[in-house]
């Protein structure tokens, strides 16, 4: 449908034909990011508006609806990125979005409103901060000005609002002493429905000062969007061959420029070294002695193993791992200084060796209780329970260390879904296992849930809110487990076959603060 008499340039927007999940034709609005000419035939690199960047692709002119073409808004002077020549021209809404991003770059996330259900020692106490995939805002309101809680949808692009606790006119709520609340449970008439009472408990010993902290921009993995230009917005690798799998990258990764023109980039699945041809890979395999990731094997059960890799001692492997991970993580960036990080690689064993399934990294010293900096399950192994296994393993390490932990923000859309699912199942598992003693209703505190699971209190509270369990009843804060919640949890646990066995973990935490150099 392209009209060759009209020149389509970078920044133009128009409907583009694509197949949806049920293989039906649709025409979503897309933006032209780049144009190239191959043997006299033009190709256009498009980004579908309101779709994830991993769906960006090169399309032929016949897939463009030229009748609805939107040209970039013209200004008196074409703005250049950081004043540098060669940057892309402006396009609709991009400049407005960039200005908003520059204001909110310090946070990079949408701040959750203060928790109305569990008042803390300061009115600014909040649940765990969740990322917004668009512009972010930051505000703290008093209790009388509470907005409906905001939570992300599953695709992480739009937000929905709902009241978890409707205000009751004529009733004043008593303020509680801290975020640590006593929980009491009793069984209703329905044997599959229970209610948990939240009563004021002791003050939390490790409660925060109530001010949400922004994610660090100095870590190895938080992406700095100020450098998000036309180069990094486009996928630069067409295909990666890793062992018996061929992977289609989702995002840009800074592999050497000379490798980006290859049809297939070959990786050694054991040392992750990148090579330009199959012959080079075969020659490399005759010399590569590795059949598992370098480092110490700290867990093995069945065919699943975990290896701990020091980013300083195995720098080449760690850098190659980061390059591979960047192909599937858009919200993180790559730093070649891997010294401050530990990498935990999960593998699956067969007769040929230990094949990488996924990994997560963590800082050797984290001042903000982060137990995960970056986490990834490779696409061939996704939707098989390995993601939750990685998350569960990270919290098992935190239990051995005697700490509570939380993942570094912002999370990707898929990462957010995985963590919310893990937190929900873990907390519901504890609440449903509570037993009454001496005929009294069983009770538990938020602190105790956090200590048992090593999940940070803010994540526990935000999960209870997300599940819509918190209610206000007869002057008390209660958690109500409905029959639907119980049945849904049981179904989910029946499907969760892969679990971490703490008895198979052989891990001794190190005190990195006492080491002069990592």
N, C-alpha and C positions, 0 to 999 in steps of 0.2 A: 504494500500500500504506500510505499515511499514515492514521493514525487521528486525526481532528480533535478528539477529546475529550482528547487528550494535548497539552500545550503543549510545543513544541520550542523551546528557547532557545539562545542563544549558548553554546558550550562543550560542548553535547551531542555524542555520537558515536553513529553508527549506519551500517549498510551502505547504500550508495547505488548505484543502477543506472547503469552507464556502458558504453560500447563500448570494447573493447580494440583493439589494432593490427590484428587480423584481423577486426574488425567483429563480434565475438561479445559477448554480454551477460556482464557480470561484476558482482559486488557487493562492491567493496572497502570497508573501513572508512573513514569520513570524519568530519571534525569540522565542526560548524556554526560559521562565523565571523560571520555576520550574517543578519538576517532583515528583509525588507521587504514591505510590503503595497501592491500595485498594483491598484486598482479592486476591492478586496475579495478578491483572490487573493494568497496568500503565496508568496514566493520565498525560497529559502535559498541562501546563498553557502557552498560547502563546499570544504574542503581534504582531499584524499585522503591518508590517513596512509601514509607511506613512498613517496609519489609526489612528483615535482617540483612546485613551486608553479605552474608555468606551466599545469598541468592544472586548476587551481582554476576553478570556474564557478558560475553561478546555476542552480539546479535547481528543478523543480516538485515539489509534495508527492507526486505519484504515483510518483516515483522513489526515495522513502525507504522503508526497511524498518523500520517503527515497532516491530515485535515485538522487535527486538534493540537498542532504544534504551538508551544509557548516559548517565545524567545526570552533570553535573560533581560532583566531590567537594565536599561542603559542609564549610566550616570555621567556627570560632567567629566569625570576622570576615572578610568578603570582602576579600581583598587588592586594593588599588588600585595601579595602575602608578605608581611614584614618588609615591604618596600623593595622586595627583590624582583628583578625581571624574570619572566618565564613562568610566573605563577598563573593559575587558571583565572579566567574572568569571573566576575561575580554572577550569581544566579539567584532566582527568587528565594527569599527567606534565608539564604545562607549567611548573609551579612548580619541579619538580625540574630540568628542563632549563634554566630560566632561571638557577638558582643555579649549575649547572655552567658555563653560558656566561659568567657573571660572573667565575668563577674563571679561566677559560681565555681571556678576552677579549684578554689581552695577546698571545696567540699566534694565535688564530683558526684554527689549523691543527693537524693531527696530525703530530708530529715523527717523522721516520723514525728507525729505530734506527741506531746507528753502523755503518759499512760493514765487515762482517767480512772481505770479500774484499780490500779495499785499505786496510790499516792506515795511518794518518796519523801525523804527528809528535805528535799528541795523540790519546788514545783516544776523545775525544769527537767526532772528525771524522765528518761525516755526509753523506748524499746530499741532493739538493735536497728541500726540504720540500714535501710535497703536501698539499692541503687535504682536510679531512674535512667532509662536509656536515652532520654532526651534532656532538655534543659532542666537544671535543678534549682530549687529554691530552699530557703532556710528561714524558719520562723519558730519562735517559741511563744505560746499563748498561755495566759492565766487559766485557772480552772473554769472560770465563768465564761471563757471565750473559746472553749474547746470546739474544734471543727470535727466533723466525722473522720474517723481514722482512715488513712489512705493506705491501700495495699496494691501491689502490682498485679496485673493480669499475668497469665502464663507466658505470654510472649515478651513481657518486660517492656512493652512500648507505650501502653496506655494505663491509666490508673482508674480504679473504681472507688467509690466512697460508700460507706455504710455505717450505721450506728450500731456499735456492739452493746452499749449500755444506754438505753433510752433514759433521759432525765425524768425524775419523778417530782412533779410539782408539789409544793407544800412540805417536802421532806428535806431536811438538811443532813448532809453526809458528814460523818465524823472523819477528820483527817487521821491517818494512821502514822505510826512512828517511822516507818521505813519501807523499803521495797520487799523486805523479807516478811512474808505473810504466812500465818498458820493455816494449814489446809485440813479441813475435816470432811469426811465422806460418810454418807449413809445410803442405804439402798432404798429406792422408791418401791411403790407397789409392783412396778414392772421389774422383773429380775435382771433385765438387760439395760436398765437406765439408772444412773447414779448421779448424785450431786455432791460437790465438794465445797465445803465452807472455807472461805478465806478470812481468818481472824487476825487482828494485829499481833505481830510477833516482835522478837527482839530486833534492834537495829542491825543492819548489815555491817559487818566489819570491813568489807572491801567495797562498799558502795562508792560509785563515782561522784564527782562533784556536780553532776547533773547537766553539765554542758557537753553536748555531743562533740566528740573529737572528729576532725576531718581526716580522711585517709591520707597517709603519707605520700608525698610525691618523691621521696628520696629512696624508696624501696626499689627492689629490682624489677618489680612487675607492674606497678600502677602506671597506666598510660597517661602521658601528658598530651592532651588534645591540641595544645598550641602548635604542635608540629604535624598535625594531621593534614597533609597536603595531597595533591593529586596522585603522587607516587604511592604513598602508603594507603590510599583509599582503594587501590586496585590490586587484585590478586596478581602475583608475578610468577607463580609456579603453576603449571598446568596439571602435573601428575607426579606423584611420588611412589616409587616402588620400595616397599619395606618388607623384606622377607617374602611371604606368600601373598601379601596384600598389596593392592594398588589403591592409593588414597588420592582423593580430589581435595586439595586445600580449600579452605573457606576464606582465608584472609591473606594479607601481605605478610611476608617474612623476609628479613634482610639477608637472604642467601647471596653469595657473590653474583655480581651483575652478569657475568659470562654464563652462568648456569640458568638464567631465567628464560633464555630462548630455546632451551631443550624441550622436546616433547615429553620426556620422562626424566626425572631426577632420581638417581639410584642411591639408596642408603643401606649401609651395613646394619642389619637389625641387632647386632650385638654391641658394636662400638658407636653406631649412629654416624659414622663418617660419611660425607656426601661425595658422590662420584658422578662423572658426566656420562658414562656409558656402561653397558652391561659387561663389556670386556674388561673395563677397569675394575668393576665390582668383582668379577670372577678372579682377577689377578690379586685383588686385595684380600679375598677370602682365603687364598692359599697362604697368606702371611699373617692374617688376624687370628690370634690364639684365643680370643674371648669367646665364650659360649654362654656368658651371663653378664649382667651389668657389673662394672667394677665396684668394689666396696664390700661391706659386710652383709651377709645374709642374716637378717634378724628375725625372720618369721618364715615358717614353712608348714603348710597343712595340705595334704593331697598334692595337687599340681600347682597350687598357688604359693608363691614366695614373694617376700619383700626384701629389697636390698637398700641399705643406707649408704649414700654416697656423699662424701664431703666435697663441696664445691671448690675448695682450695687444693685438695690432694688429687682430684680428678677433674681438672679444669677443662680439658678438651672434651671429655664426655658430657660434662655439664653444659657447656656452650652449645654442643650439637643437640642436646636434649631441648634447650631453650629455643633453638632455631626451629626444630620440628614442632614444638608446642605452639609457637607463634602462628603457625599455619592454621590453627584451629581456635585461637584465642584472640579476640579483637580488642578487648578492654585492658589487656596487659601489654607492656612493652618489653623490650629485650635489653638487658645490660650485660656486657661481657665480663663485668666484675662479679663472678659467682662465689668469691671467697666467703662472704657472710652467710651463705645458705647451705642447708642440707637438703638433699633430694632423696625421696623415698620412691623407688621404682617397683611397681607390681608386675610380676611376670607369670607366665603360664609355661609349665615344663612339658616337654615331650622328648623323644629320643634324639632330636637334633640340638636341643639346648633350651635355654630360658628365654622365651619370647616376650617382649615388652607389651603390656596391656594398657598401662596408664601410669601416672605418677602424681605426686604432689611435692611441693617444696615448702620449706619453712625457714625462718630466720634462726640463726644460732642464738641470738639475743633479741627478744622482742619486748619493747617497753609497753606495748599495748595489748598484751595477751593474745597475739595472733599465733595460732597453731598451724595455719596454712597460709602460704603466700600465693600459691598458684596450684590449681588442680585440674587434671585433664584425664579423661578416658578416651583412647584413640577410637575413631569412628567405627572400625570393624567390631569393636567390643562394646559399643554402647547399647543401651536398652537390654542389658543382660545381668544387671545387678552389680557390676563392677564399680560403678560410681559410688554407690552407697558403701561398698566395701572399703574403698579408699577413705571415705569420710569417717567410717567407723574406726579404721586403723589410726587415723590422725587423733581421734579422741582417746583411743587406747594408749597411745604414747603420752597424751596429756595426763591420763590417770596415773601412769607410772611416774611421771614427773611431779605429780601432786599439785597440778594446776588446773584451772579452767581455761578454756580456749575458745577462740572464735576465728572464722576465716577473714582474711584481709578483704576489705571492701574497695571498689565495688565488685559484686559478683556478676558473672554473665547471666543471661536469661536461663540457660540450661543449668548453670551452677546454682542459681537461686532456687530453681525447682527441686534439685536434688537435695539441697540442704534443708529446705522447708519440709520435704517428705521425711528425711532422716530425723529431724528434730521432732516432728509430729509423732512418728512411730515410737521413738525412744521415750518421749514424755508420757504418751498414752500407755505404753507398756508398764511404766512405773505406777501410774495412777490406778490402773486396772489390777495390779498385783497387791495393792494395799489390803492388809488384813486388820480386822477389828480386834481389839484386846480388851478383855474384861467387860465385854458387852458395850464398850464405848465405841464411838465412831473413830475410824482410823484417821490419823492426822499426819501431815508432813509440811515442811516449810519450803519456800522457794529456794532458800539456801541449800537445803538438803537435796532437793532435786538436782541443783547445780553441782553439788559435791559428788553425788552418785554418778552422774553422767559426764561430768567435766564440761558440760555445756554452760557457757556464760549466762548469768542471770538475765541480762538484757535479751538474749536469744530465747530463753525459756518464756519470758513474759510476752515477747512478740509472737511466739508460736501459739500461746494460749489465745492471744487476740486474733491471730489469723484463723484459728479453728473456731472462733466465735463461741468459746466456752465460758467466758466471763460474764456474769450477770450480777445485778444488785438486788438483793432480796431481804426484806425485813431488817434493813440497817446493816446488812453484811454483804461482803463480796463473796460470791460463790462460783464454782465451776460446775457446769452441768454437762454430764456425758450422756448424750441421747442414744437411743437404740441404733440410730443410723451411724453415729460415730463409732460405736462399739463394733457393729457388724462390718463397717468399712475397714476398721483397723485389723480385725481378724482376717478378713480376706487378703489384705495387703501383706500381713505377716505370713500367711500360707504360701504366698508367691515368693517370699524372700528366703531363698535357699542358701545363699552365700552369707556366712557370718564369720566374724573374727573370733578365734578361740584364744583367750588370753594365756592359756597354758602353753601355747606354741610360740609365744613371743619371748625372745631372748634379747632384751634391750636394757642397757644401763645408761641413764641420762648423764650428760656431762655438764659441768658448771663452766660455761664459756666465759663468764665474767671474770674468772680467776686466771684466764689464759692471756698472756701478753700478746700473742698473735694466734689467730685461728689456724 
